[in-house]
């Protein structure tokens, strides 16, 4: 779970992945029905599948 960060200087203290992408953003894509691969390819190419799995486990 060390990929999940909270930093008051990044995204107003929202939970973020180490890549500065908010958990909320990732989870919203999944809620819309996008696969992990689609989320990475179409929205966040810096993400890895492990990052998304970490978001889901944390949520």
C-alpha positions, 0 to 999 in steps of 0.5 A, a space after each residue: 500500500 506504499 503507492 498511496 500517498 497523501 500530500 497537502 501540496 498535491 491535489 488538495 490532500 486527496 489520496 494519490 498514487 505515487 504518480 500524482 493521479 488521484 484514487 478518485 480519478 482511477 476509481 471513476 474510470 473503473 466505475 464507468 466500465 473501463 478495463 485496467 488496460 483501457 484506463 492506462 492506454 486511454 487516460 493514464 499511460 504512466 500507471 501500471 496495473 499494480 497501481 490500479 490494483 492498489 487503488 481497488 484494494 485501498 478502496 
